[in-house]
Amino acid sequence: MDLIFWLATNVFGTPAILLGFIVFLGLLLQKKNLNQIMSGTFKAIIGFLIIGAGAGVIVNALNVFQPMWAEVFNLKAADLGQFMGQEGFNAKYGSAVTLAMTIGFLINVLLARLTRFKFIYLTGHMMFWTTTIFAGIVVHSVGDVSITKLVIFLSLIMGLYWTIQPALTQPFMRKITGSDNIALGHTSASVALLGALAGKVLGNKENDAEKIKLPKGLEFLRDSNVITALTMGLLFLVGAIILASKGTPGAQELIAKAGEQNFMIYSIVQSFQFAGGIAIVLMGVRMFIGEIVPAFNGIATKLVPGARPALDCPVVFPYAPNAVILGFLGSFIGALLWLVIIGKTVSYIFVPTMIVLFFHAATAGVFGNVTGGVRGALLGGFLTATVVSWGQYIMVTFLLTSTVPDTAMWAADSDMFILGPFIKFLAHLFF
């Protein structure tokens, strides 16, 4: 058991190590020489860590962007009452979560071997958070449960989810990537599918976001780095102007973050940092994919014939960078709309997690674009905001009240919101 927990924490709980091990095993099975094994393994780990570094830059910029717009709309954190909280939950159920995650991954590999769903889920951090949120729903729904039963239940659920989810999105992934080499393994799958379906029904795929024709004087907008910086710069600047005119204590506190620098300039710099973070992520993705896809062939041919890696959502960003931004714009508009509607109808103050909205809406935008062009990308983003906003309300108010509603406000994702009620129903049946 000690060995299993060590592996769960240090291998399966550390995405870079897990993926490096996968590449190492794949190259070893292909009988590559030492130079190729070391180069491929190290470059895959470095590429993955570059993705994390870029995501960190994005998060830092969004940590300014989110409170800025929260202050603009006078948003306050919801009163969650008495609850266990992430720290207390980890102390009591953390071992069950890590063990269930490990066994669930093994079930995923076994199902990939035995069924026609040849996908191996490799997005380690999402494996942890999804298992944690589902565990919280179970404990809240049925009360204190035995660790053994909780591990069995979660292992089966997660193993099935990590096998079936990539299969559902793969038909659209083939259209996006032009091949069948990689799959999407991420909790944005539900909004990605909704975006693709909405694009198919309401969009026009001939109006591809990546083929937008611009006058010669505006051709610089075809550069994804430029359009990202320009779009986010406009949003940051508008938020900063409104904030500077308010003069509230919250606004003054945010303005003070700029120090001696003018707050407008500070905000614009944050938009460039956001664009830089996106550029870093895309560079890491290219480096990472360039190593894991060839290496994965070793696993596919030896251990799980025909298997494909299911990877984190940024793998789709390079295929439609304009759609990434359109998806986020759609989600931003949707988030502002649902802020008002949810507050007026059910008196819940939705706190938009821009990190979730960006990564999920960007993915939904790419999926929406492949079936419905520009309109599909925008719809994908808007639907993401709809799922995240109402999902957060349902999750925090009904499904996690006594366990980890705080975590649901920043770590719960689209698939968790949609599957949450179903997990509660199954928990009542199982326990």
N, C-alpha and C positions, 0 to 999 in steps of 0.2 A: 504494500500500500504506500509506503514511504517513497518507493521508486516511482510509482504511478503519479503521486502528487508532485514529485520533483519534475517529472516529465511534463505534466500538465502546466506547471508554473513556468518552467524555464524553456520549454520547447514549444508546446502548443499555445502557451500564453504569451510568447514572444514572437510576433509575426515574422520579423526579419530572420530569426534563427530557423523557424519552421520552413520558410520558403527557401532559405539557403540549403537546408537539409534536403528538401525536395529536389533542388537542382543538383546537389552533390550526388544523391542517389540515382537520379536520372542519367547523369553522365557516367557514373560508375557502371550502371547496368548496360550502357552502350560501349563499355570497355574503352573509354577515351583515355588518353595518356594523362600523366600527372599535370602537365602544363595546362591542358584544356580543362581538367577538373577544377584546378585551383582558380584559374582565370574566370571560368563560368560561374563558379560558386561565389567568389568574392564580388564579381561585378553585379550579380543578381542581388546580393545583400546590399551593396552600396547603392544600386539603383532604387531598391525599395526604401532605404533610409533617406535617399534624396527626396522621394515622394513625401516621406514624413516631414522632412525639413521644410519643403515647400508648403505642405499643409499647415505647419507651424507658423509660417509667415502669414498665410491666409487667415489663420485663426487670430493672430495678433492684430491684424487690421480689422477683422470683424468684431473683435473685442472693444474697438473704438466705435465702429459703425453701429452695432446693436444698441448699446446704451444711449448713443446719440439720438437715434430715432425713437427709442423708448421714452426719452425725456421730451422729445418733440410732441409725442402723443400722450404725455402724462401717464405712462404705464407704471404700475407698481406690482411687485411680486405678489403672487396669490398667497393667502394665508392657508397653509396646508394642515394646520392643527397638529395633533400629536401623531408621530409616525416613527418607525424604527430608524430610518435613514440608512444611507449607503454603508457607513462605517459599522453600525450595529448589525446590519444585514450580513455584511462580509464576515464579521466575527462569528455569527451563528451558522450561516449557510454557505460561506465562501468555498469551503472544501467540497460541498455537494455540487456547486456550480462548476468548479474546475474539473472534478471527476466526470460529471455528466458531459462536459464539453469534450473531454478526451475520448470517452466511450462513444459519444455521438459522432465524432470524427471517424472513428474506426468503423462504425456502422455505415457511414457515408462511403468509405472506401470499399466495404464489403458489398454494398448495394451497387456501386459502380462496377464491381467485378461481376456480379450475378445478374444484373438487369440491363435493360437497354438504355438506362439513364447513365451515361458514361461521363459523369462530371464529378470532380473532386474539389470541394470547397476550400479555398486557401486564404480567405480574408480573416485572419486570426483575431483582430481586435473586435470585429463584429460578431464573431463566434462567442466571445466572452460576454459582450453587452447584451446580445439577444438572449443568451442562456440566463443571464442575471435578471433581466426584465420578466421573462417567462416564469422564472422561479419566484419572483416577487408576486406575480399574479396568482400563482398556485397557493402560496402561503397566505395571501390576503383572502383568497376565495374559500379555502377549506380549513384555515387555522393551522396550528402547529402540526407538522407532518414529520414522519420518520425520515431520516436522511436516506435510508435504503430505497424507500418508495419514491422519494423525490428524485433520486439519481436515476432510477429505472425509467420513470415517466419522462424526465427531461432528455435522457439519452435517446429514447425512441423518437420523441418529437423532433429533436435537433437533427438526428441522423436523417430522418425523412425530409425535413425542411431543406437541409443542405444538399440533398440529392435532387429533389423535385424543383426547387426554385430556379436553378440554372437551366433546367430543361424547359421551363415555361418561357423564359426570355430568349432562348437560343435562336428561334426562328428569326427574330428581329436582329439579334446580334450578327447573324450571318449577313444580313443586308447591310448592317453598319460597317462591319470589318471587311466584308468581301471574302471571308473564308470561314472555316469551321474550327480554327485552331484554338481559340480561347472562348470562355463563357463569362457571363456576369455572375459574380458571387457576392451579392451585397443586399442590404436591407432596403435599398431603394427600388427593388425589383417590381413591387406593386405599382408605384407611380410611373415607373418606366413603361410597364404594360399599359396602364391607363393612358399615358401620353401617346403611345403608339396607336392604341385603338381610337383615341379621340382624333389624332391626326388623320387616321384612315377615313373616318366618317366625316369630319368637319374641315379637314385641311386640303392642301393641294401639293402633292409631293413634287410636282414639276417646279414649284417655286422654292427650290432648295436654298436653305439659308447660306450654304457655302458657294452659291452661284449668283449672289446678289450683284447686279451690275451697278457700278458707281461711275459718276463723271470722273474724268481724268484728274481733276483737281481734288477729288476725294478718294483717290485710290489707296491712300495711306490707311483708310478704314478697313481694307482687306487684310491687314496685318492683325492677327488676333490679339497680340500684345497691346497694340495701340488702341483697338476698340475696347478692350477690357479696361485699360487705364482711363480712357475717355468716359466710358459709361459710369464706372465707379467714382471717377473724379467729380462728375456732375452730381451724383447722389450724395457724396460726401460734402460737397460744397453747399448744396441746398440745405442739407441738415445742419451744417455749421452756421449758415446765415440765420436760420430760424432759431437755433440755439442761442446765438449771440444776442438776438433781440429779446429773448425771454427774460433773462436776468434772474431766474429762479435759483435757489441753492443748488439743486441738482445740475443745472446748466453751468453754474459757476464752478462746480467741482470738476466737471468734464473739461471745461475750458482751461482749468488750472493744470491739466495733464500736459498741455503744450509748453508749460514753463515760460521761458522768455520769448519763445517763438510765437508769432502771430497764429491764432487758432485757425484761421482760414488756410494759411500756408501749411500748418501742421496737418489739417484734414486732407489737403490735396496730396501731401507726401504719403499719407496712409493709403490713398487710392493707388499710387504708384507701387507701394509695397505689396498691395493686394495683387496687382498685375504681375509683379515680380514673382510672387508666390505661385501663381498659376503657371508661369514660364518654368519655374523650377520643377513643379509637379510633372509637367509634360515631358521635360528632359529625363526625369527619373523613370517615368513610364516607358519611354522608348528604350532606355538602357535595360530596365528590368525585363520587359517583354522580349527584348532581343536575346536574353539568356534563358528565360524560363521555358519559352515555347520549344526550342530545340531540345533542351534537357528533359522536358516532360515526355518527349517521344520515347525515352528509355523506359519510363514507368508505364506509359500507354502500351508499349509492345511487350513488356516483360511481366509486370504485376497486374495491371488492369488494361488489357488490350482495348485500344480505341478511346482511352480516357482523355478528357480535356480539362485544363485547369480553370476553375471558376474564380475570378479575380476581382479586386476592389474596383469601385465605379470609375476612378480616373482613367482606367484603361480605354474607355470610349471617348474621352475628351479630344485626343488628337485627330479623331476621324471627322469631327464637326465642331471646331472651336467657336464658330459664330453661333451655332445652336446652343452651346454651353451658356453664352451670355444671354441669349434670348430666353432660355429656360429660367435663368435666375431673375431676369426682369419680370417675367410672367409671375414668378413666385413672390417677388417683392410687392407687386401690385395686389396680388391675391392676399398676401399677409396683411397689408394695410386695410383692405376691405373687410376681412374676417375679424380683425381687431375690433372694428366698430360693431359689426353685426353680432358677434358672440357676446361682446360686452353688453349690448342692448337687449339681447334675447334671453340669455341664461346667466347674465351677471358674472361671467368668468372672464378675467383679464388674461387673454392669451399672450404669452411672452414669446415672440417669434425668435426661435433659435436660428440665427442667420447661417451658422455653420451647417446645420442639418438642411436648411432650405437651399443653400448654395449647392452642396454636393448632390443632394437628391434631385433638385430641380434641374441642375445641369445635365444629369443623367437622363431625366425624363425629357429634357429638351432635345437631346441627341436622338432618343427613341422617337419622339414626336416628329422630328424633322425628317427622319428616314421614311415616314409614311405620309406626312402632311406638310412638309416644308416649313416655312416661317411660321405659319399659323399653328401648325402642329407643335413646334417648339415652344411657342408662347402658351399654348393650351396645356402642354405637359408641365410647365412651370406653375401655371395657375392651379392645376389639379393637385400638384404637390403641396402647395400652400393650403388647399382645402383639406387634404388628408392630415397634414401635420397639425393644423390649428384645431380642427374638431377632434382629431385623435388625441391630442394633448388634453383637451377638456375631458374626454371620456376616460382616458387613462388615469389622470390625476384625481378626478372626482369619484370614479366608480371602481376602478380595477386595482389601484395601488395605494389606497388611502392610508392603510396601516403599515405599509412596508417601505417602498422607495419612490413615492411620488416626486421627490426632489430630483431623483435621477431621471425620471420620465421627462422632466422639463428641459434636460440638456443632452441626455444620452439615448433616449428612445427614438426610434426611426419609423419610417413609413410602414414597413412590413409588420413591425411590432404593434403599431396602432391598429392595423387592419386585422391581424391575427389574434390580438389580445382577447376579445370576447370569445373567440373559438377556443382558446387555451383555457379560459375560465370554465366553459362548458365541459371540455374534456376532463378537466381536473375534478369536477364534481362527479363525473362518471367513474373515473379511475380510483378516487380516494373514498 
